[in-house]
Amino acid sequence: METQHFSTVTTFFRQKDHNDSALKCLRSVARHYGKTLSWNMLRAQKNRGCDSLKDVAELAESLGLRARCLSLPYTALVEEVSLPCIVRWNGQGYIVVSGIVENQLVIGTDRKTITVSSDEFCKNWLQSGSDRDAILLLDPTPEFYRDENDSDRPKPTGLRSLLGYLKKYPKLLRQLVLGMLIGTLLKLILPFLTQSIVDVGVMHNNLNFIYLFLAGQLMLMLGRCSLEAIRAWLLLFISTRVGVSLLTDFVAKLMRLPVFFFNEKAVGEVMQRIEDQKRIEMFMSTHLTVILFSLLNLVIYTAIFALYDLSIFGIFVGATLLYIGWISIFMKKRRELDFNRVHLAGQEQNKLVQIVQGMPDVKLANAEMLKRWDWEQLRARLFRQNMQLLKLSQIQQIGGLLINESKGLIITFLSAKAVIDGHLSLGAMLAIQQMLGQTNGPTEQLFAYLQQIQDARISTERINAVHQMPEEETDDHTKTGLLPEQQALIVRNVNFQYPNSNRTALRNIRLYIPHGKTTAIVGSSGSGKTTLLKLLMKHYEPSSGEIALGNLNLNNVSVRKWRSECGVVMSDGVIFTDTILNNIALGDDTPNPEKARQAARVANIHEWIESTALGYHTPIGGDGGSISQGQKQRLLIARAVYKNPEFLFFDEGTSALDAQNQQVITRNLEEFFRGRTSVVVAHRLSTIRHADQIVVIEEGQIIEKGSHDELIALQGRYFELLTTQLEAAA
């Protein structure tokens, strides 16, 4: 195919806008994976902006594709990337790279493609003289293959849910099954060879015949070993990729769950779901084909026993069914024990994480031994649970072993008697013994196989329980991404109760938060201040009542759109293990250094950042491990300012600051707050005396509202709180 010139390529890829370009690229990728996306459905997504590859990735994931954005050099794109992929093209929009042949790349959108040289591609792909740029990798998930008409049908559960991940590898699966069948046939030939050697070679003293069959057995052995190696490689390839996809989809699902899920679930419980993923991957990579192979052998050998002797066949089938029945008796109890074990393992892991994270406090309190005993007590409970599982497994194994050994003895006796009675030849008896030996292994391990199947099923059930949870925001197109301008926040008769709690946290809250003004919320600890703030940030939905922006109910607003307009500083905010710049510009895939510097100046931390070794590129630890609480809080303030939001929510946003820093930052924030709607929760009342409106909450109810002067004149609860703080300061 002839290489195209730049002007031709530019004309070919010019689209109406970035959205149009992105939709055509996604349609092209979807067609590559066997699904045609309707233009009507794609245009329904048109309200999503596609100004960056991250925006395209979010749109792709809403369509059921797994998205991953990487920054790679051209050599890595050619050698390592699985095509097709999406890249930006010289500011003209997006293109799909669908193939690379020698020095040329096949690129296109929809069904139109052209070929460009590598030099031309790099000139229009690599930006600002960089030797690398971003690409978007897309893979289908099981959700991608679900029909729009199947949306109301329940999703597959248990081991059936794994089938969606295996659909990507039909060719490899066919090769795997073919290899398994050929391996089984080769294995089946061995007993008949043994019978022929005895009945023909040994009984007739034919040494040449024995040499011939030994050579045949050698060839069969080499063939089986080769097939086994190929089968193991194919299985490893499939299981590894399925395992990665399972884990990626699980983490992606976790990130789409509502905030309250993480408030209810401890870290240990979430990590146990990760362990479930590993158990499924191990099942698929090492156990699945062994189980299928053994069961196939069992079925075929059972049929062969029927050809030799019906009484032997009857004993073999009866003993096998008795064996399976014995194992099945314990399955329900084992399932209960396994669920309890996982629950305890989650608690134990969470306890250990808390101890490690809180070690400075533990040491300051000289509580090392007490905390260790607390953990050891939980560990002992987990040990007892594991012992119960082991005891159950031993009972299963001993009973199964007795049944299996008894079966072998009876069949040996019957086959020997059949030889004496003249019903079987000596070679046939030896063939039966060889087949019996080959089935003893799978039969004895059958209880382990069934346990592994049950373990995998339990793990998939636990993971599917997370996958079936309602997401924080679905692709409901009734949710608007357009917010009315310069409108007040209105809280109407809101009541709220935390999940799994009998206490009402907020009762009949009615509040008008004017646009462009600062509203402060004060009250005693546990009165409901932070809860109200979380409702305003859409972390939770009210149990009753509504929160509106002007006449628009916040329930009808896209969660992502609302939070993109909100700057937040929470008392328990997190500093991630990353550079200072990436921590300030959290959520921005292309951080703006100048914008980050301006935000840092507002937070009065610019000078400290510049004094560090690498400035804004200095790495800092998780949870601010390498910085003080005051520095951490100022970085969180800078993060909120960087977003340049319309709405600001501060929960004890300056509580860790010294008086001097607080005074400077308060003055800077007053300037930054101007024209923005701000809601500030504060215990230190001196920081909010200039707020336009102060709201006092006690026991989940608003008891006072007004300005600082009005509430002082009222001499109510606010006056009491302020007096108490002044007396404490004196």
N, C-alpha and C positions, 0 to 999 in steps of 0.2 A: 504494500500500500504506500502511496506517495506521501512524503512528509509535507505538511501544510505550513504556509508562511504565517507570520504573526497576525497580519491584518485579517486573514481568513479565519484564524482561530478566534480572534476578538469578536468578529462579526457573528461567528457561529454561536458563541456562548453569551452574547449580550441578551439579558433578560429584562423584563419589565422592572423587577426589583429583586432584592435578595430573597424575599419570601418565595417568589415564583421560581427562582433558581433552586432553592433548597427543596421545594416540593417535587420538582421534576427529578432531582437527584435521588430523593428518597423513593420515588415511584420506580425509578430505574433499578435501585438496589433491591427493592421488594420483589420486582419481577425476576431478578436473578435468583432469588431464593424461592421462586415458585408461587408467588402470590401477586395478584393484580389489585392494586389499591384504587378505589374509585376516586375520580376527581372531586365529586361532591363531598366525600368524607375528608379528603385532603384540604379542600377549600374551607371546610368547617374549622380547620386548625389555623386559618389565615391570620387570626388575631394574635397569634404568637409571633413575636419578633424573631428574626433570624439574622441578627447583625454579627454574630460570631459563631464559631463551630460549636461552642457550648450550647447556644440556643438551638442549633440544628440537632445536637445530641439529645436535648430534652424533648424535642419534637419527635425524634426517632424512637425514643423509649416509650413515649405515649402510644406509639403504633405497634409496640411489641418487639422492637429491635433492641438488642443489647449494644450500648454505645461506649466507645473508649477513645479518648482523644490523646494522642501522643505527639511529642515534638521529636522528629527524627531527621537525620541527614538523608540525602538522596540515596546513598548506598544501602542504608537500612531499608528504605522503602522498596528498593529493587530486590533485595536478598531475603528479607525477613517478613514482610507484610503480606498477609493473606488478602487477596483482592476479591471483590471490589472495595474501594475506599473512597471517601469524599475529601476533597481539598478545596481551599480557596484559590481563585484564579484572577490574579492581578487586579483585584478590586471590582471585577466584572460580575462577581457572584460565586457560585460553587460549581464544581465539575466532579464527575465520577471517573476515577482511574480504574478501568476494567481489565487491563492487560498490559504486560510488559514483554516485549520481544526484542532481544538484543539491545539496540541503542534507541529503540522507539517505544512510545507509550500510547496505548489506545485509551482515549478519553471521550466522554460524551455524556449526554443526559437523555433520559427516556430511551428511544430506540435508535437515535442518531449518534453515530460515533465517527471520529476522525483519528488520524494518527499524527503525533508530533514527535520531533526529535527530543532527546534528553536535554540538550542545551536549551532549546526553546521552552521546554517544560520547566526547567530549573529557573530560567529567567523570569517566568511569570508566577511561579509558585513560591520561591524563596524571596523573602522581603527584607529590605533594609540591609542588604549585604550579608545577611546571616548565612551560615552553612547548613542550617536546618530550619524546618518550619513544621506547622501542625498538620496532622492528618486525622481523619475520623474513621475509625474501624467500626463496622456494624455486623452483628451476628443475630440470627433469629432466635427467639426464645419460644417455649411452648405456647405462650400467649399469642405470638405472631401468627401461628397456624390455626388459632381458634376462629371460627366463622363469626361474623357479626350476628348471625341468627342463633349461634350457640351461646350467646352471652348470658342467657337465663339458665342454661344447663349447669348443673354442678360440675366443678372441676374434678378430674381424676384424683383419687386418693390412694394412699399406700404405694405399693411398688408400681402400680399402673401409671403414676405420675412421672416415672422415669422414662416412659416410652416417648414422651414429647422431646426429650433430650437426645434420644437415639435416632430420631427421624433424620437427623443431619447426616448420618453415616450409613445410608442404605447399602452402598457398594461394599464397604468394609464389613458390615454385618452379614451380607450374603457370603463373602469370603470366609468369615469366621464359622458360619454354620456349615458351609461346604467342607472346610477343614475338619470340623468336628465329626461329620458323617464319615469322611474318608478315614480318619483316625480310628473311629469305632469299627469300621469294616476291617481294617488291617489288624486290629486287636482280636476281632472275632475269628480270623483265619488261624491264629496260633493254636487253639485247642484241637482243631481238625488236623493241623500239621502233626501235633503230638500223637493223635490217634493213628495217623498214617505211618509215622515212624515206627510205632510199636507193632501195629497189625501187619504192616508190609515189610518194613526194614528189619526189625528185630525178629519177628516170628519166622521170616523167610531168609534170615542171615544175608540180607542184601545190603552190603556196606556202601555200595555206590549210591543206592537210593537214599541212604541216610546222609551221605555227603551232599546230595542234591537238595535235600530238604533243609539241611543246616545252612546251606548257602541262601536258600529262600528265606529262612528265618532271619539271617543276617541282613538281607536286603529289606525285609519288612521292618526290622529294628531301626535301620538307618532312615527309612521313610517316615516311620512314626516319630523319631527324634526331630527330623526336619520339620514335619508338620507341627509338632509341639512348639518348636521355637517360633515358627511363623504365627501360630495361634496366640502364643504368649505376647508377642510384639503387637499384634493387632489389638488384643484386649487391653494392653497397657496404653496404647495410643488412644483408644476410644474412652476408657475409664478415666484417664487423666484429664482429657478435655471435658468430659461430662462432669467430673468432679469440680473443675475450675468454674464451669458454667453454673453448676448448682450453688457453689459458694458465692459467686458474683451476684446471681439473681437473689440469693437470700439476703446479702448485705444491702443490695439495691432496694429490696422490699422493706427491710428494716428502716431505711432512710425515708421511706414514703409513709411510715406509720405515724400516727399522731403522737404529740409530745407526751401525753399521759401514759402511753405504753412504756416509755423509758422511766417514768416516775414509779410505775408499779413493778416493773421487772428489774431485779438486781443484775449487776454485771455478770455474776456467776451463771445465772439462768440463761442469759443471752449467749455466753461462751459455751454452755453445754449444747446449744443448738449448733454451734460451729463444730463441736465434737461429733454430733450426729451426722454432719456432712462428711466428716472424715470416715465415719463408720460405713456410710453408704458407698463412698469411693473405694474403701477396702473390700467391701462386699462385691462390687462390680469388677474390680481388678484381679482379685485372687480367688473368690469363692463362686461367682456366678457360673462360669463355664465349667468349673469342676463339678458343681452340683448338676448342671444339665448333662454333662458328659457321663457322670455316674448313673444318673437316672436312665439315660438312654441305654447304657450297658445293661442295667438291671432289667429293663423291659425286654431287650433282645435276648439276653441269656435265659430269661424266664421262658420265652417262646422256644428256645433251643432245648431246654430241659423237657418240654412237652414232647419234642420229637424223639428224645431218647427213651423216656419212661414216664408214664402218666402219674405213677405214685410219687416219684421224685419231684415231678412238677407240682403236685398237690402239696407236698410237704414244704417245698420252697415258697410257694405263694402264701400258704397259710401262715408260715413262720414270719414272712415279711410283713403281712398285714397285722399280725399280732405285735410285731416290733413297732410298727408305725402307731398302732393303737396305744401301746404302752407309753410311747413318747408324748402322744397328744394329750394324755391325761394331765400332764404337768404344765402344759403350755399356758393355760389361763393364769395359774398361780405365778409362773415365771414372768408373765407380762406385768402383773401387779408389782412384783418385786423389782423389776427393771425400772418401772416408772418411779417407784420410791427411791431407787438408787440414784437415778438421774436428778431427782429433786434434791436429795441430800448432797450429791456431788456439786450441784449448783450453789447450794448454801455454803458448802465448805470452801469452794473456790472464791466465792464472794467475800467470805470472812478473811481469807488469806490476802486477797487484794486490798481489803480495808486496812489490814494490819500493816502491809508494806507501804501503802500510801500514807497512812497516819503514823508511821514509825517515829517521827520527831515528837509528836504529842504523847505517844506511848512511853517514850524514854523520859520525857519531861515529867510524866506522872509516875515514873517507876512502876509501870504496869506491865512490863514485859512478861512476867511469869503468869499474871492473871489472864492476859490476852492469849498467851500460849496455851494455858489450860482450857480456855474457852474454845480455841480452835481444836485442841486435842479431843475435847468432849464430842464435838461434831464429827471429827475424824473417826472416833471410836464407833459412833452410830453408823457411819458409812462402812466401816470395816465389818460390823455385825451384819449389815445388809448384804455385803458382798459374800460373807460366809453363808448366809441363807441361800443365796443364788448358787454358790459352789456346792452346798449340801444337796440342793435339788438336782443339780446336774449330775452329781455322783450317783444318786439314787436312780436317775434315768439311765446312766451309763451302765451301772451294774446289772440292772434288770435287762437292758438291751443286750448286754454281753452274754448273759445266761441264755436268752432266747436264741441268739445267733449261734453260740457254740453248740447248743442242743440240736439246732437245725443241721449243723455240719456233721455231727455224730450220726444222726439218723440217716442223712443222705449217704454218708460213707458206708453205713451198714447195708442200706438198701441196694446201693450200686454193687457192693461186693457180693451180696446174695444173688443179684441178677447175673453176675459173671458166673458164679457157681452153678446157677440154674440154667445157664446157657442162653439167657436173654440178652446179654451184653458181652461184647468182646473186652479183652483186657485193655486194649487201646481206648475203647469208648469209656471205660471206667476212669482211666487216667485223664481223659479229656474232661469228664465231668468234674473230677477233682480239681483240675486246673481252672475250669470255669467257676467252680465253687470258691477257689482261692481268689479269683479276680473279682468276685462279687462280695466276698467277705469284707474287703476294705471299704467299699462304698456303703455297704449295709451297716457296718459298725460305726461308720462316720455319719450315718443318716441322721442320728440324733443331733450331731453337731451342725449338719447342714440345715436341719429344720430350725435349730436355734439361730443360725446365722440369717436365715430367711426371716424369722420372727424379729430379730434385732433390726434388720434393714427395714422391715415394715413399720416397726415402732418408731424408728428414726424418721422415716418419711412422714409418718402421721404427725409427729411433733413439729417437723418443719412445715408441713402443709397447714398445720393449725395457725402458724404465723402467716403463711401465704394467703390464707383465707380471711384474715382480719381485714376490716375495712380500712382503706387508705385515708390519709389526711385529706387528700384532694384527688378525686377521680377526674376522668375526662368528660365531666358534665359540662356541656357547652352552654348551659343556662347560667353558669358562673361568669360574671363580667370581669373584664380586665380594665375597664374604664372607670375611673373614680371621679365623682363630681368635685369641682374645684371650690376651694374656700368654703367648705361646709363644716359645721360643728359635729362633734361626736355626741350622740345622744344615747343614754342608757335608760331603758324604759322597763321598770318593774322586773328587774333581773333577780332571779334566784339561782343559786348554784350549790351543788353538793358533789364532792369528790367521789369518783367511783370507789366502791367497796367501803364507803364511810356512811355512818348513820347520822353524822352531824352536818347541818346546813352551814356552809361556809359564808355565803352571802344571802341576805334576805331583803327582798323588795327594794333593790337599789334603783334609785331614780336620780340621774345626774346629767347635767348639761355641761359639756366641755367645749367652750367657745373656740372657734378657729383663730389661729394666730396668737393665742394667749397661753399662759402657763398656769396649769392647775396642779396644786400640790395636795397629796393625800397623806394624812398623818393619823396616828392612833397607836394604841398599845401593841406589843408583839402578839401575833396570832389573831389580830382583829379582822383580817381579810384584805389588807392593803395590797399585798403582792398578788393575791388571788384575783382581785379586780383588774390589776395590771395585765395579768396573763390572759384574762378574758378579752381585754382590749387588743392584745397582740394575737388573738385567735389561737392560743395554745389550747384552749378549751372552748366548748360551746356552752352557753347558759342552759341550765336545766329548764328554765322557763323565762319568759320575757324576751327582749331583743336589744341588740346594740346596733345603732344605725349611724351612717355618715350622711347627714342631711336626711333625705327621704329614702336613701338606699340602705337596706338591711345588710349588715356585714356578712350574714350567712350566704348572700347572693354574690359575694365578691370572691374572686380567686385568691386562695391563701398566698400563693407565690407573689401575686401582684400586690396584695396588701403589705406583706412583709418587705417587699422591695421598696416601699415608701416609708418604712419604719426604721428608725435608728434606736437601738436598745442597749442599755447598760444595766446588767443584772448583778446583784451582789455575789452570785455564784458563777459569773462568767468565766470562760475558759480561755487560756492562752495555749495555743497548740505548739507542738515541737516543729518549728519552722523558722523562717527569717522574720525579722521585725516587720519588713514591708508586707509580706504575705499575711501576717497576723492582722495588720491594720486594714489591708485591702481584702479581707476574707470574703470569698464569694466572687471576686473579680478575677477572671481568667487572664486578664492582661493588666496587672496593677500599674497605676499611674504614679510614679515617684513624686512628682511635684504636688499632686493632690494629697498624697500621704504626708508630705512635709507640712502642708498647710494644716491638715487635720492634727498632726503632732504639735504644731504651734498652739492651736486652740487648747489642746490637752496639756500644754506646758511640759512637754517631754521631748521636744525636738533637740534641745541642747544635750540632754543625756544620750540620746540615740547617736548624735554626731560624735560623741566622745568615745563610743564603743569601737572595737577593732575594725569592723567592716561597715559601720554606719547602719543604714537601713537594711543591709544584707547580712547583718549579724544574726546567727542562729540563737534562738532562746529555747528553753526547755518547756515540756508539757506542764500545764497548769502554772506556768510562770515559775518553774522550779529554780531558775537562775536569776530571778528578779524579785524585788520586794513587793509587798502587797500594794503599796502606793504606786509603784511603777506599773504593776499589773493593771490597777484600776485606771490609770491614765492612758494606758494602751487601749483598754476597752472603750474609754471615752473617745479616743482618736478613731477607733474602728467605727463607732456610731457616727461621728462627724464626717468621716470619709464618704459614707453613703450619700451625703447631702440629702437627707430624707425630708419629707413633708411633715412627718409625725415623729416625735421623740418620746421615749419611755425610759425613765431612769428609776431604778430600784436601789436606793442607798448608793447612788452613783459616785459620791465623794466621801463615803464614810471612812475610808482607809487613808485619807489625805491629811497631812499636817495643815496647820492654820494658814501658813503662807501660801502653799500650793492651792489650798482650797479657795483662798481669796482671789488668786490670779485666775484660776480655772473658772470660778463662778462668774467673774467679770467677763471672761472670754465667752462663756456659754450664754450669758445674757445677751451679748451681741449676736451670737449664732442663733439663739432661740427666736430672735425678732422675726415676726411674720410666720413662724412655724407653730403648730399645735404641740404643746409639751405637757406631759403628765409626769410628775416627779413624786416618788415615794421617799419620805425622809424621816429619820428619827431625830436628827440634829436640826431643830426647828430654826436655828439662826440662818440656815442656808435657803429657806423658802419664805422668808418674811416678805419679800417683794413679789411673791407670786400674785397673779391677777385673781386667783380664786384658791381658797384653802378648804379642803373637805376633811372632816373628822369622822373616822369610822371606828366603831366599837362593837364587838361581838357580831360582826357581819352586817351592821346597819349604819347608815349615815345618820349622825346625830347633830352635826353642825356644818354649816356652809357659810362662806363669806371671805372678805379680805382679812389681812392681819389685824388691821385697826378695828374692824367690825367684830371680830371674834374676841379681841381683847376687851372691848367694851361690853360684850355679852357676858364675860367672866364665867364661861362654862368649862367644858372639858379641855378645849384648846388652851385656855388661860391656865388651867391646872397643870397641863403638861409642860407649858413654857415656864411656869413658876418653878416647877420641880427641877427642870434642867438648869435654870439660873442658880438655884440654891446649891445644886450639885457642883456647878462650876465654881461657885464662890468657896 
